[in-house]
Amino acid sequence: MEAVADPDKPIEFDYEAEKAIFKKTFDVLQKALGDKSFAFRNKAGTELAAGFSIYHFEAVTIGLQGVINKLDSSNEVQMAQRLALISDFLSDAFFSQVGFVAWKGFASALLTANSVT
């Protein structure tokens, strides 16, 4: 994104392609987790509670970008698997402490999950 704004290194920005990626990212998250897409763990640490964490927002949305083209939001089985994976990741105590820096682990987990083809 920095290169797009750099007048010394002009790069075409494909608004339509980026708009489609944006929409698909949030469609996948809505189908997989709904209002818990960027949630915190509950106080007991046993499940996600509705809420919004800016760190989870950044980690999840950036983490998805490496595999977004492999995900199909209309595939209920795949979305159920993503729900379990993302929920486990967001509920992880380590991730809750490190937040954004763990996004690479999230992307890696999505890439290596056997259901993403």
C-alpha positions as CSV (number, residue, x, y, z in Angstrom):
1,M,0.0,0.0,0.0
2,E,2.9,2.4,0.6
3,A,4.0,2.1,-2.9
4,V,0.6,3.1,-4.2
5,A,1.0,6.4,-2.4
6,D,4.6,7.0,-3.4
7,P,4.7,9.5,-6.3
8,D,8.3,8.4,-7.1
9,K,7.1,4.8,-7.7
10,P,3.7,5.0,-9.3
11,I,1.7,1.7,-9.2
12,E,-1.7,1.1,-10.5
13,F,-4.3,0.5,-7.8
14,D,-7.0,-1.8,-9.0
15,Y,-10.0,-0.6,-7.1
16,E,-12.4,-3.2,-8.4
17,A,-10.1,-6.1,-7.5
18,E,-9.4,-4.7,-4.0
19,K,-13.1,-4.1,-3.4
20,A,-13.8,-7.7,-4.3
21,I,-11.1,-8.9,-1.9
22,F,-12.4,-6.7,0.8
23,K,-16.0,-7.9,0.4
24,K,-14.9,-11.5,0.3
25,T,-12.8,-11.1,3.4
26,F,-15.7,-9.9,5.5
27,D,-18.2,-12.3,3.8
28,V,-16.0,-15.2,4.9
29,L,-15.7,-13.8,8.4
30,Q,-19.5,-13.2,8.7
31,K,-20.2,-16.8,7.6
32,A,-17.6,-18.3,9.8
33,L,-17.8,-16.3,13.0
34,G,-20.4,-13.5,12.7
35,D,-20.2,-11.0,15.5
36,K,-17.4,-12.9,17.1
37,S,-15.0,-12.4,14.2
38,F,-12.8,-10.0,16.3
39,A,-13.9,-11.0,19.7
40,F,-12.1,-11.5,23.0
41,R,-12.0,-14.6,25.1
42,N,-14.4,-14.6,27.9
43,K,-13.0,-14.1,31.5
44,A,-12.9,-17.9,32.0
45,G,-11.0,-18.3,28.7
46,T,-13.4,-20.9,27.6
47,E,-15.1,-19.3,24.6
48,L,-15.3,-16.1,22.6
49,A,-17.5,-13.3,23.9
50,A,-19.0,-10.7,21.5
51,G,-16.8,-7.6,21.3
52,F,-14.2,-6.0,19.2
53,S,-10.4,-6.1,19.5
54,I,-8.5,-3.9,17.1
55,Y,-5.6,-6.4,17.4
56,H,-7.8,-9.3,16.5
57,F,-9.2,-7.3,13.6
58,E,-5.8,-6.6,12.2
59,A,-4.5,-10.2,12.8
60,V,-7.5,-11.9,11.4
61,T,-8.1,-9.7,8.3
62,I,-4.4,-9.6,7.4
63,G,-4.0,-13.3,8.2
64,L,-6.8,-14.2,5.8
65,Q,-5.3,-12.4,2.8
66,G,-2.8,-15.2,2.0
67,V,-5.6,-17.7,1.5
68,I,-8.7,-15.6,0.7
69,N,-8.8,-16.9,-2.9
70,K,-8.9,-20.5,-1.6
71,L,-11.9,-19.9,0.6
72,D,-15.5,-20.3,-0.5
73,S,-18.0,-18.5,1.8
74,S,-20.9,-20.6,0.3
75,N,-19.2,-23.8,1.3
76,E,-20.8,-24.6,4.7
77,V,-18.3,-27.4,5.6
78,Q,-15.4,-25.1,4.9
79,M,-16.9,-22.2,6.8
80,A,-17.6,-24.6,9.8
81,Q,-13.9,-25.6,9.7
82,R,-12.8,-22.0,9.6
83,L,-15.1,-21.2,12.5
84,A,-13.4,-23.9,14.6
85,L,-9.9,-22.8,13.5
86,I,-10.4,-19.1,13.9
87,S,-12.3,-19.5,17.2
88,D,-9.5,-21.7,18.6
89,F,-6.9,-19.2,17.4
90,L,-8.7,-16.2,19.0
91,S,-9.3,-18.2,22.2
92,D,-5.7,-19.1,22.5
93,A,-4.1,-17.5,25.6
94,F,-0.8,-16.8,23.8
95,F,-2.5,-15.1,20.9
96,S,-4.6,-13.0,23.3
97,Q,-1.3,-11.7,24.8
98,V,0.6,-11.0,21.6
99,G,-2.3,-10.0,19.3
100,F,-1.2,-8.5,16.0
101,V,2.3,-10.0,16.0
102,A,0.7,-13.5,15.9
103,W,-1.0,-12.9,12.5
104,K,1.7,-14.8,10.7
105,G,0.8,-17.9,12.9
106,F,-2.8,-17.4,11.9
107,A,-2.1,-17.2,8.2
108,S,0.2,-20.3,8.6
109,A,-2.6,-22.2,10.4
110,L,-5.1,-21.3,7.6
111,L,-2.6,-22.3,4.9
112,T,-1.8,-25.6,6.4
113,A,-5.4,-26.6,7.3
114,N,-6.2,-29.6,5.2
115,S,-9.6,-28.3,4.1
116,V,-8.3,-25.3,2.2
117,T,-7.9,-26.5,-1.4
